[in-house]
Amino acid sequence: MRRALIVRKTPWPPFTEVDMGGLARSLGCPARRVDSYDELTAALDEVLPSLAAREESLLLDVTVTVDPDFQP
């Protein structure tokens, strides 16, 4: 039996043209880019304890690896 290889486009655009952090900062919202699991846990450890009292927004721009097998 011969199987055909099906190449599917990811279900979301890569947004490589849009700097989400830059966009947030241009609107007065602090932003931080997070590129690894360790950076994410450090950012959450810093932000979560004072989240209820926080008076300004914060964008965490988290990079993720595309899962080629993801199906919505």
C-alpha positions as CSV (number, residue, x, y, z in Angstrom):
1,M,0.0,0.0,0.0
2,R,1.4,3.4,-1.0
3,R,0.7,6.4,1.3
4,A,0.7,9.9,0.1
5,L,2.4,12.5,2.1
6,I,0.0,15.3,2.9
7,V,1.6,18.7,3.7
8,R,-0.7,21.0,5.5
9,K,-0.3,24.6,6.2
10,T,-0.2,25.4,9.9
11,P,-3.6,26.5,11.2
12,W,-2.3,29.9,12.3
13,P,-0.1,32.5,10.6
14,P,3.5,32.8,11.9
15,F,3.1,36.6,12.7
16,T,6.8,37.0,11.9
17,E,6.0,40.4,10.4
18,V,4.3,41.7,13.6
19,D,6.4,42.6,16.6
20,M,3.7,42.1,19.3
21,G,5.9,43.5,22.0
22,G,6.7,46.6,20.0
23,L,3.0,47.1,19.3
24,A,2.2,46.7,23.0
25,R,4.9,49.1,24.0
26,S,3.8,51.7,21.4
27,L,0.4,51.6,23.2
28,G,2.0,52.1,26.6
29,C,1.8,48.5,27.7
30,P,5.0,46.9,29.1
31,A,6.1,43.8,27.2
32,R,8.6,41.0,27.7
33,R,9.7,38.4,25.1
34,V,10.0,34.9,26.5
35,D,12.0,32.5,24.4
36,S,12.4,29.5,26.7
37,Y,10.7,27.5,29.4
38,D,13.1,28.8,32.1
39,E,12.4,32.4,31.0
40,L,8.6,31.7,31.1
41,T,8.8,30.3,34.6
42,A,11.0,33.1,35.8
43,A,8.6,35.7,34.4
44,L,5.5,34.0,35.9
45,D,7.3,33.6,39.3
46,E,7.9,37.4,39.2
47,V,4.5,38.5,38.0
48,L,2.0,36.1,39.6
49,P,2.5,36.9,43.3
50,S,1.5,40.5,42.7
51,L,-1.0,39.9,39.9
52,A,-4.1,40.8,41.9
53,A,-2.7,44.2,42.8
54,R,-1.2,45.0,39.4
55,E,-2.5,48.2,37.9
56,E,-1.1,48.0,34.5
57,S,-1.2,45.4,31.7
58,L,1.8,43.3,30.8
59,L,2.3,41.4,27.6
60,L,4.3,38.2,27.8
61,D,5.3,37.5,24.2
62,V,5.9,33.7,24.4
63,T,7.6,32.0,21.5
64,V,6.5,28.4,20.8
65,T,7.6,25.7,18.4
66,V,5.0,24.9,15.8
67,D,3.6,21.4,16.1
68,P,3.3,20.1,12.6
69,D,0.8,17.4,13.7
70,F,-1.6,19.9,15.3
71,Q,-5.1,19.6,14.0
72,P,-7.8,22.0,15.3
